[in-house]
Amino acid sequence: MSNEFMLLLVGLGVGVLVCAFLLLKIIVEVKKARKEFAKIHEEQIRQFHKEFMAKRNNNNDED
């Protein structure tokens, strides 16, 4: 095999490894972001439920 062909193979191998690493990094960041979003969303739902029940109880007290 010629030197140019070997360099091409090495370059392609390095490129594939870099792409795989970046893809893995993106996947990890997306998982972290989804977990954080779920936590924030759950807290918003709790807050909404608390406020809704307080309004409901106030309306029942007025009747």
C-alpha positions as a Python dict, from the first residue, in 0.01 Angstrom:
ca = {
    (1, 'M'): (0, 0, 0),
    (2, 'S'): (114, 351, -73),
    (3, 'N'): (181, 617, 187),
    (4, 'E'): (-105, 834, 61),
    (5, 'F'): (-354, 551, 107),
    (6, 'M'): (-232, 483, 461),
    (7, 'L'): (-259, 853, 548),
    (8, 'L'): (-611, 858, 406),
    (9, 'L'): (-712, 559, 621),
    (10, 'V'): (-557, 713, 933),
    (11, 'G'): (-729, 1044, 862),
    (12, 'L'): (-1064, 875, 813),
    (13, 'G'): (-1018, 675, 1133),
    (14, 'V'): (-937, 988, 1331),
    (15, 'G'): (-1234, 1167, 1177),
    (16, 'V'): (-1469, 884, 1270),
    (17, 'L'): (-1337, 883, 1628),
    (18, 'V'): (-1380, 1259, 1660),
    (19, 'C'): (-1736, 1241, 1525),
    (20, 'A'): (-1821, 956, 1763),
    (21, 'F'): (-1681, 1152, 2058),
    (22, 'L'): (-1875, 1466, 1966),
    (23, 'L'): (-2195, 1266, 1917),
    (24, 'L'): (-2151, 1101, 2256),
    (25, 'K'): (-2091, 1441, 2416),
    (26, 'I'): (-2408, 1579, 2256),
    (27, 'I'): (-2612, 1281, 2377),
    (28, 'V'): (-2487, 1326, 2734),
    (29, 'E'): (-2570, 1699, 2729),
    (30, 'V'): (-2920, 1631, 2591),
    (31, 'K'): (-2985, 1375, 2865),
    (32, 'K'): (-2874, 1625, 3130),
    (33, 'A'): (-3094, 1897, 2980),
    (34, 'R'): (-3396, 1666, 2964),
    (35, 'K'): (-3351, 1564, 3326),
    (36, 'E'): (-3323, 1929, 3434),
    (37, 'F'): (-3628, 2023, 3226),
    (38, 'A'): (-3829, 1739, 3380),
    (39, 'K'): (-3737, 1856, 3730),
    (40, 'I'): (-3839, 2216, 3652),
    (41, 'H'): (-4161, 2102, 3485),
    (42, 'E'): (-4252, 1880, 3781),
    (43, 'E'): (-4199, 2174, 4019),
    (44, 'Q'): (-4421, 2396, 3801),
    (45, 'I'): (-4695, 2132, 3806),
    (46, 'R'): (-4674, 2107, 4186),
    (47, 'Q'): (-4694, 2486, 4221),
    (48, 'F'): (-4990, 2506, 3983),
    (49, 'H'): (-5169, 2227, 4170),
    (50, 'K'): (-5107, 2395, 4503),
    (51, 'E'): (-5245, 2728, 4376),
    (52, 'F'): (-5540, 2558, 4206),
    (53, 'M'): (-5636, 2371, 4523),
    (54, 'A'): (-5604, 2690, 4729),
    (55, 'K'): (-5838, 2876, 4490),
    (56, 'R'): (-6078, 2583, 4493),
    (57, 'N'): (-6083, 2573, 4872),
    (58, 'N'): (-6139, 2950, 4887),
    (59, 'N'): (-6433, 2918, 4647),
    (60, 'N'): (-6582, 2638, 4857),
    (61, 'D'): (-6545, 2846, 5173),
    (62, 'E'): (-6739, 3135, 5016),
    (63, 'D'): (-7041, 2916, 4931),
}
